[in-house]
Amino acid sequence: AYKRSWRYIMFWKYDVTDSIKRLKNFFGLSKEYPRPGKYDTFMKMYHWGLVLSLIVLGITGLYMWNPYGLFPTLTPQFEMILRILHDIFAFLLIGLIAGHIYFSVLPVNWPILKAMVTGKMKREDYMKEYDPNKWPITPKKKSKEVEKK
């Protein structure tokens, strides 16, 4: 985790207004399409969906596994609820992973995929796709050799 990077994945007021603008654009009511920050609203929902799925899978899985008899005996009804929750969130996680792979290989997302692999993004791609107010560029630190020259 990077210092001060949590602000990019949290939901903000502009996420609501951006989502409304995107919906209007989708239904042909507007030509305006907002540029997101580092993550748009749907990416944020995806990442928080992963977190929720893993937490539910971990808790239900651990409770059903019950190593060394740490948890009290389960009633059949409670165990059934845990199994259903476990199955639902397992399928949700598999769907999220499959969707992530599908969307990452679409040609429109190749600059982002390349940036994830290399750690760098072309300035043109950044300026075209992202809002600098929501995701500011930090200037590169000059090396000591460059400063001496």
N, CA, C and O atoms as a GROMACS GRO file, in nm:
protein
  596
    1ALA      N    1   0.085  -0.118   0.000
    1ALA     CA    2   0.000   0.000   0.000
    1ALA      C    3   0.089   0.123   0.000
    1ALA      O    4   0.186   0.133   0.076
    2TYR      N    5   0.055   0.215  -0.084
    2TYR     CA    6   0.132   0.338  -0.093
    2TYR      C    7   0.076   0.443   0.002
    2TYR      O    8  -0.044   0.446   0.030
    3LYS      N    9   0.163   0.528   0.049
    3LYS     CA   10   0.123   0.636   0.138
    3LYS      C   11   0.021   0.725   0.066
    3LYS      O   12   0.042   0.763  -0.049
    4ARG      N   13  -0.085   0.758   0.132
    4ARG     CA   14  -0.193   0.845   0.083
    4ARG      C   15  -0.266   0.787  -0.038
    4ARG      O   16  -0.329   0.863  -0.111
    5SER      N   17  -0.259   0.657  -0.064
    5SER     CA   18  -0.326   0.601  -0.180
    5SER      C   19  -0.469   0.559  -0.151
    5SER      O   20  -0.544   0.529  -0.244
    6TRP      N   21  -0.510   0.555  -0.024
    6TRP     CA   22  -0.647   0.516   0.010
    6TRP      C   23  -0.749   0.614  -0.045
    6TRP      O   24  -0.863   0.576  -0.072
    7ARG      N   25  -0.709   0.738  -0.062
    7ARG     CA   26  -0.806   0.838  -0.110
    7ARG      C   27  -0.854   0.807  -0.250
    7ARG      O   28  -0.963   0.851  -0.289
    8TYR      N   29  -0.777   0.733  -0.327
    8TYR     CA   30  -0.818   0.702  -0.464
    8TYR      C   31  -0.926   0.594  -0.469
    8TYR      O   32  -1.003   0.589  -0.565
    9ILE      N   33  -0.934   0.508  -0.370
    9ILE     CA   34  -1.027   0.395  -0.371
    9ILE      C   35  -1.152   0.423  -0.287
    9ILE      O   36  -1.247   0.345  -0.291
   10MET      N   37  -1.153   0.533  -0.212
   10MET     CA   38  -1.269   0.569  -0.133
   10MET      C   39  -1.373   0.639  -0.222
   10MET      O   40  -1.338   0.697  -0.325
   11PHE      N   41  -1.500   0.632  -0.182
   11PHE     CA   42  -1.606   0.698  -0.257
   11PHE      C   43  -1.616   0.844  -0.214
   11PHE      O   44  -1.613   0.876  -0.095
   12TRP      N   45  -1.629   0.932  -0.314
   12TRP     CA   46  -1.640   1.075  -0.289
   12TRP      C   47  -1.764   1.130  -0.357
   12TRP      O   48  -1.830   1.060  -0.434
   13LYS      N   49  -1.796   1.255  -0.328
   13LYS     CA   50  -1.914   1.319  -0.384
   13LYS      C   51  -1.909   1.318  -0.537
   13LYS      O   52  -2.011   1.297  -0.602
   14TYR      N   53  -1.792   1.341  -0.594
   14TYR     CA   54  -1.782   1.344  -0.740
   14TYR      C   55  -1.812   1.208  -0.804
   14TYR      O   56  -1.845   1.202  -0.923
   15ASP      N   57  -1.800   1.100  -0.728
   15ASP     CA   58  -1.835   0.969  -0.783
   15ASP      C   59  -1.984   0.962  -0.816
   15ASP      O   60  -2.023   0.903  -0.916
   16VAL      N   61  -2.066   1.022  -0.731
   16VAL     CA   62  -2.211   1.023  -0.755
   16VAL      C   63  -2.242   1.106  -0.878
   16VAL      O   64  -2.317   1.063  -0.966
   17THR      N   65  -2.185   1.226  -0.886
   17THR     CA   66  -2.213   1.312  -1.001
   17THR      C   67  -2.157   1.252  -1.130
   17THR      O   68  -2.221   1.261  -1.235
   18ASP      N   69  -2.039   1.190  -1.123
   18ASP     CA   70  -1.984   1.124  -1.241
   18ASP      C   71  -2.070   1.007  -1.286
   18ASP      O   72  -2.088   0.987  -1.406
   19SER      N   73  -2.125   0.931  -1.192
   19SER     CA   74  -2.211   0.818  -1.228
   19SER      C   75  -2.339   0.866  -1.295
   19SER      O   76  -2.387   0.804  -1.390
   20ILE      N   77  -2.394   0.976  -1.247
   20ILE     CA   78  -2.515   1.031  -1.310
   20ILE      C   79  -2.484   1.077  -1.452
   20ILE      O   80  -2.563   1.052  -1.543
   21LYS      N   81  -2.371   1.143  -1.471
   21LYS     CA   82  -2.331   1.187  -1.605
   21LYS      C   83  -2.309   1.068  -1.698
   21LYS      O   84  -2.348   1.072  -1.815
   22ARG      N   85  -2.248   0.960  -1.646
   22ARG     CA   86  -2.226   0.841  -1.728
   22ARG      C   87  -2.357   0.774  -1.766
   22ARG      O   88  -2.373   0.727  -1.879
   23LEU      N   89  -2.451   0.769  -1.674
   23LEU     CA   90  -2.582   0.711  -1.705
   23LEU      C   91  -2.655   0.794  -1.810
   23LEU      O   92  -2.716   0.738  -1.902
   24LYS      N   93  -2.650   0.926  -1.798
   24LYS     CA   94  -2.713   1.012  -1.899
   24LYS      C   95  -2.649   0.989  -2.035
   24LYS      O   96  -2.719   0.984  -2.137
   25ASN      N   97  -2.516   0.975  -2.038
   25ASN     CA   98  -2.446   0.948  -2.163
   25ASN      C   99  -2.485   0.812  -2.219
   25ASN      O  100  -2.506   0.799  -2.340
   26PHE      N  101  -2.496   0.712  -2.134
   26PHE     CA  102  -2.532   0.577  -2.177
   26PHE      C  103  -2.670   0.573  -2.242
   26PHE      O  104  -2.690   0.505  -2.343
   27PHE      N  105  -2.764   0.648  -2.185
   27PHE     CA  106  -2.900   0.649  -2.239
   27PHE      C  107  -2.919   0.753  -2.348
   27PHE      O  108  -3.031   0.774  -2.395
   28GLY      N  109  -2.812   0.819  -2.391
   28GLY     CA  110  -2.820   0.915  -2.501
   28GLY      C  111  -2.880   1.048  -2.463
   28GLY      O  112  -2.920   1.124  -2.552
   29LEU      N  113  -2.888   1.078  -2.335
   29LEU     CA  114  -2.946   1.204  -2.291
   29LEU      C  115  -2.843   1.316  -2.286
   29LEU      O  116  -2.880   1.433  -2.272
   30SER      N  117  -2.716   1.281  -2.297
   30SER     CA  118  -2.609   1.380  -2.289
   30SER      C  119  -2.488   1.329  -2.365
   30SER      O  120  -2.467   1.208  -2.377
   31LYS      N  121  -2.409   1.422  -2.417
   31LYS     CA  122  -2.283   1.385  -2.484
   31LYS      C  123  -2.166   1.391  -2.387
   31LYS      O  124  -2.055   1.346  -2.417
   32GLU      N  125  -2.192   1.448  -2.268
   32GLU     CA  126  -2.086   1.464  -2.169
   32GLU      C  127  -2.049   1.329  -2.107
   32GLU      O  128  -2.136   1.250  -2.070
   33TYR      N  129  -1.919   1.305  -2.097
   33TYR     CA  130  -1.869   1.182  -2.034
   33TYR      C  131  -1.753   1.224  -1.943
   33TYR      O  132  -1.651   1.272  -1.991
   34PRO      N  133  -1.768   1.206  -1.812
   34PRO     CA  134  -1.665   1.255  -1.719
   34PRO      C  135  -1.537   1.172  -1.724
   34PRO      O  136  -1.540   1.050  -1.744
   35ARG      N  137  -1.426   1.240  -1.705
   35ARG     CA  138  -1.299   1.170  -1.692
   35ARG      C  139  -1.279   1.136  -1.546
   35ARG      O  140  -1.294   1.223  -1.460
   36PRO      N  141  -1.247   1.011  -1.515
   36PRO     CA  142  -1.233   0.971  -1.374
   36PRO      C  143  -1.098   1.007  -1.318
   36PRO      O  144  -1.009   1.057  -1.387
   37GLY      N  145  -1.084   0.979  -1.188
   37GLY     CA  146  -0.954   0.984  -1.124
   37GLY      C  147  -0.884   0.852  -1.153
   37GLY      O  148  -0.906   0.792  -1.257
   38LYS      N  149  -0.802   0.809  -1.063
   38LYS     CA  150  -0.728   0.683  -1.082
   38LYS      C  151  -0.825   0.567  -1.101
   38LYS      O  152  -0.802   0.480  -1.185
   39TYR      N  153  -0.933   0.566  -1.023
   39TYR     CA  154  -1.036   0.462  -1.036
   39TYR      C  155  -1.170   0.530  -1.055
   39TYR      O  156  -1.203   0.626  -0.985
   40ASP      N  157  -1.250   0.481  -1.151
   40ASP     CA  158  -1.385   0.534  -1.163
   40ASP      C  159  -1.476   0.462  -1.064
   40ASP      O  160  -1.432   0.372  -0.992
   41THR      N  161  -1.602   0.502  -1.060
   41THR     CA  162  -1.695   0.448  -0.960
   41THR      C  163  -1.708   0.297  -0.971
   41THR      O  164  -1.714   0.228  -0.870
   42PHE      N  165  -1.713   0.246  -1.093
   42PHE     CA  166  -1.731   0.102  -1.112
   42PHE      C  167  -1.606   0.023  -1.071
   42PHE      O  168  -1.617  -0.088  -1.020
   43MET      N  169  -1.490   0.081  -1.093
   43MET     CA  170  -1.367   0.016  -1.046
   43MET      C  171  -1.364   0.011  -0.894
   43MET      O  172  -1.322  -0.089  -0.834
   44LYS      N  173  -1.408   0.120  -0.831
   44LYS     CA  174  -1.412   0.122  -0.685
   44LYS      C  175  -1.510   0.017  -0.632
   44LYS      O  176  -1.480  -0.053  -0.535
   45MET      N  177  -1.626   0.008  -0.696
   45MET     CA  178  -1.724  -0.094  -0.653
   45MET      C  179  -1.666  -0.234  -0.674
   45MET      O  180  -1.688  -0.323  -0.592
   46TYR      N  181  -1.593  -0.254  -0.783
   46TYR     CA  182  -1.530  -0.383  -0.809
   46TYR      C  183  -1.432  -0.419  -0.697
   46TYR      O  184  -1.436  -0.530  -0.643
   47HIS      N  185  -1.344  -0.326  -0.664
   47HIS     CA  186  -1.242  -0.355  -0.562
   47HIS      C  187  -1.304  -0.378  -0.424
   47HIS      O  188  -1.261  -0.466  -0.351
   48TRP      N  189  -1.405  -0.299  -0.388
   48TRP     CA  190  -1.471  -0.322  -0.261
   48TRP      C  191  -1.552  -0.450  -0.263
   48TRP      O  192  -1.570  -0.515  -0.160
   49GLY      N  193  -1.603  -0.490  -0.382
   49GLY     CA  194  -1.671  -0.619  -0.395
   49GLY      C  195  -1.574  -0.734  -0.370
   49GLY      O  196  -1.610  -0.834  -0.308
   50LEU      N  197  -1.451  -0.720  -0.420
   50LEU     CA  198  -1.348  -0.821  -0.392
   50LEU      C  199  -1.322  -0.832  -0.242
   50LEU      O  200  -1.315  -0.942  -0.187
   51VAL      N  201  -1.306  -0.718  -0.178
   51VAL     CA  202  -1.279  -0.718  -0.034
   51VAL      C  203  -1.393  -0.785   0.042
   51VAL      O  204  -1.369  -0.871   0.127
   52LEU      N  205  -1.517  -0.745   0.011
   52LEU     CA  206  -1.632  -0.804   0.078
   52LEU      C  207  -1.640  -0.955   0.054
   52LEU      O  208  -1.665  -1.031   0.147
   53SER      N  209  -1.618  -0.997  -0.071
   53SER     CA  210  -1.623  -1.141  -0.102
   53SER      C  211  -1.519  -1.219  -0.024
   53SER      O  212  -1.549  -1.325   0.032
   54LEU      N  213  -1.398  -1.168  -0.020
   54LEU     CA  214  -1.292  -1.239   0.051
   54LEU      C  215  -1.318  -1.244   0.202
   54LEU      O  216  -1.288  -1.344   0.266
   55ILE      N  217  -1.372  -1.138   0.257
   55ILE     CA  218  -1.403  -1.137   0.400
   55ILE      C  219  -1.512  -1.240   0.432
   55ILE      O  220  -1.499  -1.319   0.525
   56VAL      N  221  -1.621  -1.238   0.353
   56VAL     CA  222  -1.731  -1.332   0.377
   56VAL      C  223  -1.683  -1.476   0.356
   56VAL      O  224  -1.716  -1.565   0.435
   57LEU      N  225  -1.606  -1.499   0.249
   57LEU     CA  226  -1.554  -1.635   0.226
   57LEU      C  227  -1.463  -1.680   0.339
   57LEU      O  228  -1.468  -1.795   0.381
   58GLY      N  229  -1.380  -1.590   0.388
   58GLY     CA  230  -1.290  -1.625   0.498
   58GLY      C  231  -1.365  -1.659   0.626
   58GLY      O  232  -1.335  -1.759   0.691
   59ILE      N  233  -1.461  -1.576   0.661
   59ILE     CA  234  -1.535  -1.599   0.787
   59ILE      C  235  -1.620  -1.724   0.777
   59ILE      O  236  -1.617  -1.808   0.867
   60THR      N  237  -1.697  -1.739   0.668
   60THR     CA  238  -1.783  -1.857   0.657
   60THR      C  239  -1.701  -1.984   0.641
   60THR      O  240  -1.735  -2.087   0.698
   61GLY      N  241  -1.594  -1.976   0.564
   61GLY     CA  242  -1.509  -2.094   0.545
   61GLY      C  243  -1.442  -2.139   0.674
   61GLY      O  244  -1.438  -2.258   0.704
   62LEU      N  245  -1.391  -2.044   0.749
   62LEU     CA  246  -1.326  -2.077   0.876
   62LEU      C  247  -1.426  -2.135   0.975
   62LEU      O  248  -1.396  -2.230   1.047
   63TYR      N  249  -1.546  -2.077   0.979
   63TYR     CA  250  -1.647  -2.124   1.072
   63TYR      C  251  -1.693  -2.266   1.037
   63TYR      O  252  -1.715  -2.348   1.126
   64MET      N  253  -1.708  -2.295   0.906
   64MET     CA  254  -1.750  -2.430   0.866
   64MET      C  255  -1.637  -2.530   0.883
   64MET      O  256  -1.662  -2.647   0.914
   65TRP      N  257  -1.514  -2.488   0.862
   65TRP     CA  258  -1.400  -2.577   0.878
   65TRP      C  259  -1.381  -2.610   1.025
   65TRP      O  260  -1.357  -2.725   1.060
   66ASN      N  261  -1.392  -2.509   1.112
   66ASN     CA  262  -1.386  -2.523   1.256
   66ASN      C  263  -1.265  -2.604   1.303
   66ASN      O  264  -1.280  -2.713   1.360
   67PRO      N  265  -1.146  -2.551   1.280
   67PRO     CA  266  -1.028  -2.627   1.320
   67PRO      C  267  -1.018  -2.641   1.472
   67PRO      O  268  -1.040  -2.546   1.546
   68TYR      N  269  -0.986  -2.760   1.515
   68TYR     CA  270  -0.964  -2.789   1.657
   68TYR      C  271  -1.085  -2.760   1.745
   68TYR      O  272  -1.071  -2.746   1.866
   69GLY      N  273  -1.203  -2.751   1.686
   69GLY     CA  274  -1.324  -2.727   1.763
   69GLY      C  275  -1.326  -2.593   1.833
   69GLY      O  276  -1.378  -2.581   1.944
   70LEU      N  277  -1.271  -2.490   1.770
   70LEU     CA  278  -1.263  -2.358   1.831
   70LEU      C  279  -1.399  -2.290   1.844
   70LEU      O  280  -1.422  -2.213   1.937
   71PHE      N  281  -1.488  -2.318   1.750
   71PHE     CA  282  -1.619  -2.253   1.750
   71PHE      C  283  -1.724  -2.347   1.807
   71PHE      O  284  -1.709  -2.469   1.798
   72PRO      N  285  -1.829  -2.292   1.865
   72PRO     CA  286  -1.935  -2.380   1.919
   72PRO      C  287  -2.002  -2.459   1.807
   72PRO      O  288  -1.993  -2.422   1.689
   73THR      N  289  -2.068  -2.566   1.844
   73THR     CA  290  -2.135  -2.651   1.747
   73THR      C  291  -2.239  -2.571   1.670
   73THR      O  292  -2.312  -2.490   1.727
   74LEU      N  293  -2.243  -2.595   1.539
   74LEU     CA  294  -2.336  -2.523   1.454
   74LEU      C  295  -2.471  -2.594   1.451
   74LEU      O  296  -2.478  -2.716   1.447
   75THR      N  297  -2.578  -2.516   1.452
   75THR     CA  298  -2.709  -2.576   1.430
   75THR      C  299  -2.722  -2.602   1.281
   75THR      O  300  -2.659  -2.532   1.202
   76PRO      N  301  -2.801  -2.699   1.239
   76PRO     CA  302  -2.816  -2.727   1.096
   76PRO      C  303  -2.865  -2.606   1.017
   76PRO      O  304  -2.823  -2.586   0.903
   77GLN      N  305  -2.954  -2.525   1.074
   77GLN     CA  306  -3.005  -2.408   1.004
   77GLN      C  307  -2.894  -2.303   0.983
   77GLN      O  308  -2.882  -2.244   0.876
   78PHE      N  309  -2.815  -2.281   1.088
   78PHE     CA  310  -2.707  -2.182   1.076
   78PHE      C  311  -2.600  -2.230   0.979
   78PHE      O  312  -2.546  -2.151   0.901
   79GLU      N  313  -2.571  -2.359   0.983
   79GLU     CA  314  -2.473  -2.414   0.889
   79GLU      C  315  -2.522  -2.401   0.746
   79GLU      O  316  -2.443  -2.373   0.656
   80MET      N  317  -2.652  -2.420   0.724
   80MET     CA  318  -2.708  -2.407   0.590
   80MET      C  319  -2.694  -2.261   0.541
   80MET      O  320  -2.659  -2.238   0.425
   81ILE      N  321  -2.720  -2.164   0.629
   81ILE     CA  322  -2.705  -2.023   0.593
   81ILE      C  323  -2.559  -1.992   0.557
   81ILE      O  324  -2.533  -1.923   0.459
   82LEU      N  325  -2.466  -2.044   0.637
   82LEU     CA  326  -2.324  -2.021   0.608
   82LEU      C  327  -2.283  -2.082   0.474
   82LEU      O  328  -2.208  -2.020   0.399
   83ARG      N  329  -2.333  -2.202   0.444
   83ARG     CA  330  -2.300  -2.266   0.317
   83ARG      C  331  -2.357  -2.189   0.199
   83ARG      O  332  -2.291  -2.174   0.096
   84ILE      N  333  -2.479  -2.140   0.213
   84ILE     CA  334  -2.540  -2.061   0.106
   84ILE      C  335  -2.462  -1.931   0.083
   84ILE      O  336  -2.432  -1.895  -0.030
   85LEU      N  337  -2.428  -1.861   0.193
   85LEU     CA  338  -2.349  -1.739   0.182
   85LEU      C  339  -2.213  -1.768   0.119
   85LEU      O  340  -2.165  -1.693   0.033
   86HIS      N  341  -2.151  -1.877   0.162
   86HIS     CA  342  -2.021  -1.916   0.109
   86HIS      C  343  -2.030  -1.942  -0.042
   86HIS      O  344  -1.945  -1.897  -0.118
   87ASP      N  345  -2.133  -2.014  -0.084
   87ASP     CA  346  -2.150  -2.043  -0.227
   87ASP      C  347  -2.177  -1.916  -0.308
   87ASP      O  348  -2.118  -1.897  -0.414
   88ILE      N  349  -2.265  -1.831  -0.258
   88ILE     CA  350  -2.298  -1.707  -0.330
   88ILE      C  351  -2.173  -1.621  -0.350
   88ILE      O  352  -2.147  -1.573  -0.460
   89PHE      N  353  -2.096  -1.602  -0.243
   89PHE     CA  354  -1.979  -1.516  -0.254
   89PHE      C  355  -1.865  -1.584  -0.330
   89PHE      O  356  -1.781  -1.514  -0.387
   90ALA      N  357  -1.860  -1.716  -0.332
   90ALA     CA  358  -1.761  -1.785  -0.415
   90ALA      C  359  -1.793  -1.764  -0.564
   90ALA      O  360  -1.703  -1.736  -0.643
   91PHE      N  361  -1.921  -1.775  -0.601
   91PHE     CA  362  -1.959  -1.750  -0.740
   91PHE      C  363  -1.939  -1.604  -0.777
   91PHE      O  364  -1.897  -1.573  -0.888
   92LEU      N  365  -1.967  -1.513  -0.684
   92LEU     CA  366  -1.945  -1.371  -0.707
   92LEU      C  367  -1.797  -1.344  -0.732
   92LEU      O  368  -1.762  -1.269  -0.823
   93LEU      N  369  -1.711  -1.403  -0.652
   93LEU     CA  370  -1.567  -1.384  -0.668
   93LEU      C  371  -1.520  -1.439  -0.802
   93LEU      O  372  -1.440  -1.374  -0.870
   94ILE      N  373  -1.567  -1.556  -0.841
   94ILE     CA  374  -1.528  -1.612  -0.971
   94ILE      C  375  -1.575  -1.522  -1.085
   94ILE      O  376  -1.502  -1.499  -1.181
   95GLY      N  377  -1.698  -1.469  -1.073
   95GLY     CA  378  -1.748  -1.376  -1.174
   95GLY      C  379  -1.668  -1.248  -1.180
   95GLY      O  380  -1.640  -1.197  -1.289
   96LEU      N  381  -1.630  -1.195  -1.065
   96LEU     CA  382  -1.548  -1.073  -1.062
   96LEU      C  383  -1.412  -1.096  -1.127
   96LEU      O  384  -1.363  -1.010  -1.200
   97ILE      N  385  -1.353  -1.210  -1.101
   97ILE     CA  386  -1.223  -1.240  -1.160
   97ILE      C  387  -1.235  -1.257  -1.311
   97ILE      O  388  -1.152  -1.205  -1.386
   98ALA      N  389  -1.337  -1.330  -1.357
   98ALA     CA  390  -1.357  -1.350  -1.501
   98ALA      C  391  -1.383  -1.215  -1.570
   98ALA      O  392  -1.329  -1.189  -1.677
   99GLY      N  393  -1.467  -1.131  -1.509
   99GLY     CA  394  -1.494  -0.999  -1.566
   99GLY      C  395  -1.369  -0.913  -1.570
   99GLY      O  396  -1.349  -0.838  -1.666
  100HIS      N  397  -1.287  -0.921  -1.468
  100HIS     CA  398  -1.164  -0.844  -1.464
  100HIS      C  399  -1.072  -0.884  -1.579
  100HIS      O  400  -1.015  -0.798  -1.645
  101ILE      N  401  -1.057  -1.012  -1.602
  101ILE     CA  402  -0.973  -1.059  -1.712
  101ILE      C  403  -1.030  -1.013  -1.845
  101ILE      O  404  -0.955  -0.967  -1.932
  102TYR      N  405  -1.161  -1.026  -1.863
  102TYR     CA  406  -1.224  -0.986  -1.989
  102TYR      C  407  -1.203  -0.837  -2.016
  102TYR      O  408  -1.160  -0.799  -2.126
  103PHE      N  409  -1.232  -0.752  -1.918
  103PHE     CA  410  -1.219  -0.609  -1.940
  103PHE      C  411  -1.074  -0.565  -1.954
  103PHE      O  412  -1.046  -0.464  -2.019
  104SER      N  413  -0.981  -0.637  -1.894
  104SER     CA  414  -0.840  -0.596  -1.903
  104SER      C  415  -0.780  -0.622  -2.040
  104SER      O  416  -0.684  -0.556  -2.078
  105VAL      N  417  -0.835  -0.716  -2.116
  105VAL     CA  418  -0.778  -0.745  -2.248
  105VAL      C  419  -0.852  -0.676  -2.363
  105VAL      O  420  -0.817  -0.696  -2.479
  106LEU      N  421  -0.954  -0.596  -2.333
  106LEU     CA  422  -1.021  -0.519  -2.438
  106LEU      C  423  -0.923  -0.416  -2.494
  106LEU      O  424  -0.850  -0.354  -2.417
  107PRO      N  425  -0.921  -0.396  -2.625
  107PRO     CA  426  -0.826  -0.299  -2.683
  107PRO      C  427  -0.836  -0.158  -2.625
  107PRO      O  428  -0.735  -0.088  -2.616
  108VAL      N  429  -0.954  -0.116  -2.587
  108VAL     CA  430  -0.968   0.018  -2.530
  108VAL      C  431  -0.892   0.032  -2.399
  108VAL      O  432  -0.856   0.143  -2.361
  109ASN      N  433  -0.866  -0.077  -2.330
  109ASN     CA  434  -0.798  -0.075  -2.200
  109ASN      C  435  -0.650  -0.111  -2.210
  109ASN      O  436  -0.584  -0.126  -2.107
  110TRP      N  437  -0.595  -0.126  -2.330
  110TRP     CA  438  -0.455  -0.163  -2.344
  110TRP      C  439  -0.358  -0.063  -2.283
  110TRP      O  440  -0.259  -0.104  -2.223
  111PRO      N  441  -0.383   0.069  -2.295
  111PRO     CA  442  -0.289   0.162  -2.228
  111PRO      C  443  -0.285   0.141  -2.076
  111PRO      O  444  -0.179   0.152  -2.014
  112ILE      N  445  -0.400   0.111  -2.016
  112ILE     CA  446  -0.404   0.087  -1.871
  112ILE      C  447  -0.333  -0.044  -1.839
  112ILE      O  448  -0.257  -0.052  -1.742
  113LEU      N  449  -0.357  -0.147  -1.920
  113LEU     CA  450  -0.292  -0.276  -1.898
  113LEU      C  451  -0.140  -0.262  -1.911
  113LEU      O  452  -0.065  -0.317  -1.831
  114LYS      N  453  -0.097  -0.188  -2.011
  114LYS     CA  454   0.047  -0.165  -2.029
  114LYS      C  455   0.104  -0.088  -1.910
  114LYS      O  456   0.214  -0.118  -1.865
  115ALA      N  457   0.028   0.010  -1.859
  115ALA     CA  458   0.075   0.086  -1.744
  115ALA      C  459   0.085  -0.001  -1.619
  115ALA      O  460   0.175   0.017  -1.538
  116MET      N  461  -0.008  -0.097  -1.603
  116MET     CA  462   0.000  -0.187  -1.487
  116MET      C  463   0.122  -0.276  -1.495
  116MET      O  464   0.183  -0.308  -1.393
  117VAL      N  465   0.159  -0.318  -1.617
  117VAL     CA  466   0.274  -0.407  -1.633
  117VAL      C  467   0.405  -0.330  -1.620
  117VAL      O  468   0.497  -0.374  -1.551
  118THR      N  469   0.414  -0.214  -1.687
  118THR     CA  470   0.540  -0.140  -1.689
  118THR      C  471   0.554  -0.039  -1.577
  118THR      O  472   0.666  -0.001  -1.542
  119GLY      N  473   0.442   0.006  -1.520
  119GLY     CA  474   0.446   0.109  -1.416
  119GLY      C  475   0.453   0.249  -1.473
  119GLY      O  476   0.472   0.345  -1.398
  120LYS      N  477   0.438   0.263  -1.605
  120LYS     CA  478   0.445   0.394  -1.670
  120LYS      C  479   0.328   0.410  -1.766
  120LYS      O  480   0.277   0.313  -1.822
  121MET      N  481   0.285   0.536  -1.784
  121MET     CA  482   0.177   0.566  -1.877
  121MET      C  483   0.218   0.686  -1.961
  121MET      O  484   0.279   0.780  -1.910
  122LYS      N  485   0.184   0.682  -2.088
  122LYS     CA  486   0.214   0.797  -2.174
  122LYS      C  487   0.132   0.916  -2.129
  122LYS      O  488   0.016   0.902  -2.089
  123ARG      N  489   0.192   1.032  -2.136
  123ARG     CA  490   0.124   1.154  -2.095
  123ARG      C  491  -0.003   1.176  -2.177
  123ARG      O  492  -0.104   1.221  -2.124
  124GLU      N  493   0.001   1.145  -2.307
  124GLU     CA  494  -0.117   1.163  -2.392
  124GLU      C  495  -0.234   1.077  -2.344
  124GLU      O  496  -0.348   1.123  -2.340
  125ASP      N  497  -0.205   0.952  -2.308
  125ASP     CA  498  -0.310   0.862  -2.258
  125ASP      C  499  -0.366   0.913  -2.126
  125ASP      O  500  -0.487   0.909  -2.103
  126TYR      N  501  -0.278   0.962  -2.040
  126TYR     CA  502  -0.321   1.014  -1.911
  126TYR      C  503  -0.412   1.135  -1.931
  126TYR      O  504  -0.520   1.141  -1.872
  127MET      N  505  -0.369   1.230  -2.012
  127MET     CA  506  -0.446   1.352  -2.032
  127MET      C  507  -0.578   1.324  -2.102
  127MET      O  508  -0.676   1.396  -2.081
  128LYS      N  509  -0.582   1.223  -2.185
  128LYS     CA  510  -0.704   1.190  -2.258
  128LYS      C  511  -0.806   1.118  -2.169
  128LYS      O  512  -0.926   1.143  -2.180
  129GLU      N  513  -0.758   1.030  -2.082
  129GLU     CA  514  -0.847   0.942  -2.007
  129GLU      C  515  -0.878   0.988  -1.864
  129GLU      O  516  -0.984   0.955  -1.812
  130TYR      N  517  -0.789   1.064  -1.800
  130TYR     CA  518  -0.803   1.092  -1.658
  130TYR      C  519  -0.814   1.241  -1.629
  130TYR      O  520  -0.770   1.325  -1.708
  131ASP      N  521  -0.874   1.272  -1.517
  131ASP     CA  522  -0.888   1.409  -1.470
  131ASP      C  523  -0.773   1.439  -1.374
  131ASP      O  524  -0.765   1.379  -1.268
  132PRO      N  525  -0.683   1.532  -1.411
  132PRO     CA  526  -0.569   1.563  -1.324
  132PRO      C  527  -0.608   1.617  -1.186
  132PRO      O  528  -0.530   1.608  -1.092
  133ASN      N  529  -0.729   1.673  -1.174
  133ASN     CA  530  -0.773   1.722  -1.042
  133ASN      C  531  -0.808   1.607  -0.948
  133ASN      O  532  -0.795   1.619  -0.826
  134LYS      N  533  -0.852   1.494  -1.005
  134LYS     CA  534  -0.889   1.379  -0.923
  134LYS      C  535  -0.771   1.284  -0.902
  134LYS      O  536  -0.766   1.212  -0.802
  135TRP      N  537  -0.676   1.286  -0.995
  135TRP     CA  538  -0.558   1.201  -0.984
  135TRP      C  539  -0.437   1.282  -1.030
  135TRP      O  540  -0.397   1.270  -1.146
  136PRO      N  541  -0.378   1.363  -0.943
  136PRO     CA  542  -0.267   1.450  -0.984
  136PRO      C  543  -0.139   1.371  -1.010
  136PRO      O  544  -0.110   1.271  -0.945
  137ILE      N  545  -0.064   1.420  -1.106
  137ILE     CA  546   0.066   1.360  -1.137
  137ILE      C  547   0.168   1.416  -1.039
  137ILE      O  548   0.174   1.537  -1.016
  138THR      N  549   0.247   1.328  -0.982
  138THR     CA  550   0.355   1.375  -0.896
  138THR      C  551   0.480   1.387  -0.981
  138THR      O  552   0.513   1.294  -1.055
  139PRO      N  553   0.550   1.497  -0.972
  139PRO     CA  554   0.671   1.514  -1.055
  139PRO      C  555   0.779   1.415  -1.015
  139PRO      O  556   0.793   1.378  -0.898
  140LYS      N  557   0.855   1.373  -1.116
  140LYS     CA  558   0.966   1.281  -1.090
  140LYS      C  559   1.075   1.353  -1.012
  140LYS      O  560   1.103   1.470  -1.036
  141LYS      N  561   1.135   1.281  -0.920
  141LYS     CA  562   1.247   1.337  -0.845
  141LYS      C  563   1.372   1.323  -0.929
  141LYS      O  564   1.399   1.217  -0.986
  142LYS      N  565   1.448   1.431  -0.938
  142LYS     CA  566   1.570   1.428  -1.016
  142LYS      C  567   1.679   1.357  -0.937
  142LYS      O  568   1.689   1.371  -0.815
  143SER      N  569   1.758   1.282  -1.010
  143SER     CA  570   1.869   1.216  -0.942
  143SER      C  571   1.977   1.318  -0.909
  143SER      O  572   1.978   1.429  -0.964
  144LYS      N  573   2.067   1.283  -0.822
  144LYS     CA  574   2.173   1.375  -0.779
  144LYS      C  575   2.266   1.410  -0.894
  144LYS      O  576   2.318   1.521  -0.901
  145GLU      N  577   2.288   1.314  -0.986
  145GLU     CA  578   2.375   1.339  -1.100
  145GLU      C  579   2.316   1.446  -1.191
  145GLU      O  580   2.389   1.532  -1.241
  146VAL      N  581   2.185   1.442  -1.212
  146VAL     CA  582   2.120   1.540  -1.298
  146VAL      C  583   2.124   1.677  -1.232
  146VAL      O  584   2.141   1.778  -1.300
  147GLU      N  585   2.107   1.684  -1.099
  147GLU     CA  586   2.108   1.810  -1.028
  147GLU      C  587   2.245   1.878  -1.034
  147GLU      O  588   2.254   2.000  -1.039
  148LYS      N  589   2.352   1.798  -1.034
  148LYS     CA  590   2.489   1.854  -1.038
  148LYS      C  591   2.518   1.918  -1.173
  148LYS      O  592   2.596   2.013  -1.180
  149LYS      N  593   2.458   1.866  -1.280
  149LYS     CA  594   2.486   1.918  -1.414
  149LYS      C  595   2.410   2.041  -1.436
  149LYS      O  596   2.419   2.102  -1.543
   0.00000   0.00000   0.00000
